[in-house]
Amino acid sequence: MTASSPSLTRPRRLRPGDRVAVVAPAGPVPEERLESGLAVLRDWGLDPVTPPHVRGRHPDLPYLAAADAVRARELTEAWCEKSVSAVLCARGGYGAARMADLLDWTAIRAAGPKVFVGYSDITTLHEAFARRMGLATLHGPMAGAPGFLGDPATRESLRAALFEPESVRVLGLDTARTLVPGRARGVTFGGCLTLLAADAGTPHARPAAHGGLLLIEDVGEEDYRIDRALTQLLRAGTLDGVMGVALGSWARCGPYDRVRAVLRDRLGGLGVPVVEELGFGHGSPALTVPLGVSAVLDADARTLTLDEPALL
């Protein structure tokens, strides 16, 4: 199989001394977790900065870090600050969909490509940066997330992707298994399954997957809810033209044999290679995987190989 979609614009890799902004586009992050994450970034030689509301909490909706307009403004300002080389998310939770349309996309496009990192609820923003800016991003751990703080392998995968991207062009863990055999080339996209399903049908959503390699994972979802999200993507046409599917972790979604049955049932009929348990997502360890880059999914070898490093 061959892909017709081009790779997106890749930002430059990070270097020691680079300033990075840590923002909260969705839920609030506990202070102690944020401080621990910032300490890790400093240990890597980076200069992390934070906007005022990264430590905040919405007064009426405590599952948000701040009002939608405030979170959008702080992300926009961080992106447009010339001294900032990357924007890293502090955590996921919920709320990115509420503020994605409030970002100043004209200003963000004018500021040019930068590294963007996050996962879970941040899936909405990965799709937004891909669709509205043509930017490749990193689906990876967040500075205030337990996985980043508690798992050395997860941290190392992100560090390598940021500083030495040529060293992590072949992705996959020993847990990976072939669900549907085959080999395909395409441009990676995806993230958290339920967020992709929630995005379907919105004005700036991806209309179809033509030439794409879908990467999906999720957390805390029962089998029927995974079925519902996949069915929504199928019915919406989002998976039309998909070249292959890489499945990450399904943390707290168990029992996995039931989840696996749903994945096989909903994805097996696509007629494309499918690899399961590739090692990205909410599980541990969690690989950092790039979105918006050309890659080869080899279901038989159980690997995802990037055609070029994720960052320049």
C-alpha positions as CSV (number, residue, x, y, z in Angstrom):
1,M,0.0,0.0,0.0
2,T,1.1,3.6,-0.7
3,A,0.0,6.9,0.9
4,S,-0.9,10.0,-1.0
5,S,-0.9,12.5,2.0
6,P,2.2,14.6,2.5
7,S,4.0,14.9,5.8
8,L,3.3,18.1,7.7
9,T,5.8,20.8,8.6
10,R,8.3,19.5,11.2
11,P,9.6,21.9,13.9
12,R,13.3,22.0,14.9
13,R,14.6,19.7,17.7
14,L,15.3,21.2,21.1
15,R,18.8,22.0,22.3
16,P,20.0,22.6,25.9
17,G,19.2,26.2,26.9
18,D,16.0,26.4,24.9
19,R,13.1,28.0,26.6
20,V,9.9,26.0,26.7
21,A,6.4,27.1,27.9
22,V,4.3,24.7,30.0
23,V,0.7,25.5,29.6
24,A,-2.6,24.1,30.9
25,P,-5.1,24.0,28.0
26,A,-7.5,21.6,29.8
27,G,-7.7,20.5,33.4
28,P,-5.8,21.9,36.5
29,V,-2.5,20.3,37.5
30,P,-1.6,19.7,41.1
31,E,1.2,22.1,42.2
32,E,3.6,19.4,43.4
33,R,3.3,17.5,40.1
34,L,3.9,20.6,38.1
35,E,7.0,21.6,40.1
36,S,8.4,18.0,39.8
37,G,7.9,18.1,36.1
38,L,9.5,21.5,35.7
39,A,12.5,20.2,37.7
40,V,12.9,17.3,35.2
41,L,12.8,19.8,32.3
42,R,15.5,21.9,34.0
43,D,17.6,18.7,34.5
44,W,17.4,18.3,30.7
45,G,19.0,21.7,30.3
46,L,15.8,23.5,29.3
47,D,14.4,26.8,30.6
48,P,10.7,26.1,31.4
49,V,8.4,29.1,31.9
50,T,4.7,29.0,32.9
51,P,1.8,31.5,32.4
52,P,-0.2,32.6,35.4
53,H,-3.1,30.2,35.1
54,V,-1.2,27.0,34.7
55,R,-1.6,26.6,38.4
56,G,-5.2,27.8,38.4
57,R,-8.6,26.3,38.7
58,H,-11.9,27.6,37.2
59,P,-14.0,29.0,40.1
60,D,-17.3,27.4,38.9
61,L,-16.1,24.4,36.8
62,P,-13.2,22.9,38.8
63,Y,-12.3,20.4,36.1
64,L,-10.9,23.3,34.1
65,A,-7.7,25.2,34.8
66,A,-9.2,28.5,34.0
67,A,-11.9,30.1,31.8
68,D,-11.8,29.0,28.1
69,A,-10.7,32.4,26.8
70,V,-7.9,32.6,29.4
71,R,-6.5,29.2,28.5
72,A,-6.7,30.0,24.8
73,R,-5.0,33.3,25.4
74,E,-2.1,31.8,27.4
75,L,-1.5,29.1,24.8
76,T,-1.5,31.7,22.0
77,E,0.8,34.0,23.9
78,A,3.2,31.2,24.7
79,W,3.3,30.2,21.1
80,C,3.8,33.7,19.8
81,E,6.6,34.5,22.3
82,K,9.8,34.5,20.1
83,S,12.0,33.2,22.9
84,V,9.9,30.0,23.3
85,S,10.9,27.0,21.2
86,A,8.3,24.5,22.4
87,V,4.9,24.4,24.1
88,L,4.4,21.5,26.4
89,C,1.1,20.7,28.1
90,A,1.0,20.3,31.9
91,R,-1.8,17.7,31.8
92,G,-5.0,16.6,30.0
93,G,-8.3,16.0,31.7
94,Y,-11.0,17.9,29.8
95,G,-11.4,21.2,28.2
96,A,-9.2,21.5,25.1
97,A,-12.3,21.2,22.8
98,R,-13.8,24.2,24.6
99,M,-10.9,26.5,23.7
100,A,-9.6,25.2,20.4
101,D,-11.8,27.6,18.4
102,L,-10.7,30.5,20.6
103,L,-7.0,30.2,19.8
104,D,-5.7,33.0,17.6
105,W,-4.8,30.8,14.6
106,T,-3.7,33.7,12.5
107,A,-1.1,34.7,15.1
108,I,-0.1,31.1,15.7
109,R,0.5,30.5,12.0
110,A,2.5,33.8,11.7
111,A,4.7,32.7,14.6
112,G,5.8,29.6,12.7
113,P,6.4,26.0,13.7
114,K,7.3,25.0,17.2
115,V,7.4,21.7,19.1
116,F,4.0,20.8,20.7
117,V,3.6,17.9,23.2
118,G,0.7,16.3,24.9
119,Y,-1.8,13.4,24.8
120,S,-5.2,12.4,26.1
121,D,-7.5,15.4,26.0
122,I,-4.8,17.2,24.0
123,T,-5.7,15.0,21.0
124,T,-8.1,17.8,20.1
125,L,-5.2,20.3,19.8
126,H,-3.0,17.8,17.9
127,E,-5.8,17.6,15.3
128,A,-6.2,21.4,15.3
129,F,-2.5,22.1,14.8
130,A,-2.5,19.5,11.9
131,R,-5.6,20.8,10.2
132,R,-5.3,24.5,10.8
133,M,-1.5,25.0,10.7
134,G,-0.1,21.9,8.9
135,L,2.2,21.2,11.8
136,A,3.6,17.8,12.9
137,T,3.3,17.4,16.7
138,L,4.4,14.9,19.4
139,H,1.9,12.6,21.2
140,G,3.8,12.3,24.4
141,P,3.8,12.6,28.2
142,M,2.9,15.8,29.9
143,A,5.0,17.6,32.4
144,G,2.6,17.2,35.3
145,A,1.3,13.7,34.4
146,P,2.0,10.7,36.7
147,G,3.5,8.7,33.9
148,F,6.1,11.4,33.1
149,L,7.0,11.7,36.7
150,G,7.0,8.1,37.7
151,D,8.3,6.1,34.8
152,P,11.9,6.6,33.6
153,A,11.3,4.8,30.3
154,T,8.4,7.2,29.5
155,R,10.6,10.2,30.3
156,E,13.5,8.9,28.2
157,S,11.3,8.3,25.2
158,L,10.2,12.0,25.3
159,R,13.7,13.3,25.9
160,A,15.1,11.3,23.0
161,A,12.3,12.5,20.7
162,L,12.9,16.1,21.6
163,F,16.8,16.2,21.5
164,E,17.8,13.1,19.4
165,P,14.9,12.4,17.1
166,E,17.0,10.3,14.7
167,S,17.6,7.8,17.5
168,V,13.9,6.9,17.9
169,R,12.7,6.3,14.3
170,V,11.7,2.7,15.0
171,L,8.9,2.6,17.5
172,G,7.4,-0.4,19.3
173,L,7.6,-2.4,22.5
174,D,7.9,-6.1,23.1
175,T,4.2,-6.1,24.0
176,A,3.2,-5.4,20.4
177,R,1.3,-8.1,18.5
178,T,-0.1,-8.5,15.0
179,L,-3.9,-8.1,14.9
180,V,-4.2,-7.9,11.1
181,P,-1.0,-8.7,9.0
182,G,0.4,-6.5,6.3
183,R,2.6,-3.5,5.7
184,A,1.6,0.1,4.8
185,R,3.0,3.5,4.5
186,G,1.1,6.6,5.5
187,V,1.1,9.8,7.5
188,T,0.5,9.4,11.2
189,F,-2.5,11.0,12.9
190,G,-4.7,10.2,15.9
191,G,-4.4,10.1,19.7
192,C,-7.1,9.4,22.2
193,L,-10.0,7.5,20.5
194,T,-12.9,9.1,22.4
195,L,-11.5,12.6,21.6
196,L,-11.2,11.8,17.9
197,A,-14.8,10.6,18.0
198,A,-16.0,13.7,19.8
199,D,-14.2,15.9,17.1
200,A,-15.9,14.1,14.2
201,G,-18.4,16.4,12.4
202,T,-17.1,19.6,13.8
203,P,-16.2,22.4,11.3
204,H,-12.4,21.9,11.3
205,A,-12.4,18.1,11.8
206,R,-10.5,15.8,9.5
207,P,-13.1,14.7,6.9
208,A,-11.3,11.4,6.1
209,A,-8.1,9.5,6.7
210,H,-6.9,9.2,3.1
211,G,-3.2,8.3,3.1
212,G,-3.1,8.2,6.9
213,L,-1.9,5.8,9.5
214,L,-4.3,5.9,12.5
215,L,-2.8,5.8,16.0
216,I,-5.3,5.3,18.8
217,E,-5.5,4.5,22.5
218,D,-7.7,5.3,25.4
219,V,-8.1,5.0,29.2
220,G,-11.0,4.0,31.5
221,E,-13.4,3.1,28.7
222,E,-15.6,0.0,28.8
223,D,-15.7,-2.3,25.7
224,Y,-19.1,-1.0,24.4
225,R,-17.9,2.6,24.7
226,I,-14.8,1.8,22.6
227,D,-17.2,0.2,20.1
228,R,-19.3,3.3,20.1
229,A,-16.4,5.6,19.4
230,L,-15.0,3.4,16.6
231,T,-18.5,3.1,15.1
232,Q,-18.8,6.9,15.2
233,L,-15.5,7.3,13.2
234,L,-16.6,4.6,10.7
235,R,-20.1,6.1,10.2
236,A,-18.6,9.7,9.9
237,G,-16.2,8.6,7.2
238,T,-13.2,9.6,9.2
239,L,-11.5,6.2,8.6
240,D,-12.2,6.3,4.8
241,G,-8.9,5.7,3.0
242,V,-6.9,4.8,6.1
243,M,-3.7,2.9,5.3
244,G,-3.1,1.1,8.6
245,V,-3.9,1.2,12.3
246,A,-1.5,1.2,15.3
247,L,-3.1,0.6,18.7
248,G,-1.6,1.8,21.9
249,S,-2.5,1.0,25.5
250,W,-6.0,0.6,26.8
251,A,-5.3,1.4,30.5
252,R,-8.1,0.5,32.9
253,C,-10.3,-0.4,29.9
254,G,-10.2,-4.2,30.6
255,P,-10.7,-7.0,30.5
256,Y,-8.4,-6.7,27.5
257,D,-9.8,-9.8,25.7
258,R,-13.1,-8.0,25.4
259,V,-11.4,-4.8,24.2
260,R,-9.4,-6.8,21.7
261,A,-12.6,-8.4,20.4
262,V,-14.1,-5.0,19.8
263,L,-10.9,-3.7,18.1
264,R,-10.8,-6.8,15.8
265,D,-14.5,-6.5,15.0
266,R,-14.6,-2.8,14.2
267,L,-11.1,-2.5,12.5
268,G,-10.6,-5.9,10.9
269,G,-13.0,-5.1,8.1
270,L,-11.0,-2.1,6.9
271,G,-8.6,-4.4,5.0
272,V,-5.5,-2.7,6.3
273,P,-2.6,-3.8,8.7
274,V,-3.4,-3.4,12.4
275,V,-0.8,-3.7,15.2
276,E,-2.0,-3.8,18.9
277,E,-0.2,-2.8,22.1
278,L,2.5,-0.8,20.3
279,G,3.3,1.0,23.6
280,F,1.9,4.6,23.4
281,G,-0.9,6.2,25.4
282,H,-2.0,6.1,29.0
283,G,-0.1,2.9,29.9
284,S,3.4,2.5,31.2
285,P,5.9,2.8,29.7
286,A,4.5,5.2,27.1
287,L,6.4,5.9,23.9
288,T,6.4,9.4,22.4
289,V,5.0,9.0,18.9
290,P,5.0,11.8,16.3
291,L,1.8,12.8,14.5
292,G,1.9,14.2,11.0
293,V,5.0,12.4,9.7
294,S,5.4,9.7,7.0
295,A,6.0,6.3,8.4
296,V,5.8,2.5,7.6
297,L,3.6,0.3,9.8
298,D,4.7,-3.3,9.6
299,A,2.2,-5.4,11.3
300,D,4.2,-8.5,10.8
301,A,7.4,-7.0,12.4
302,R,5.2,-5.2,14.9
303,T,6.9,-1.8,14.3
304,L,6.2,1.7,13.2
305,T,9.2,3.2,11.4
306,L,9.4,6.9,10.6
307,D,10.6,7.8,7.2
308,E,12.5,10.8,8.7
309,P,13.1,12.1,12.3
310,A,10.1,13.7,13.9
311,L,11.9,17.0,14.4
312,L,14.5,18.7,12.2
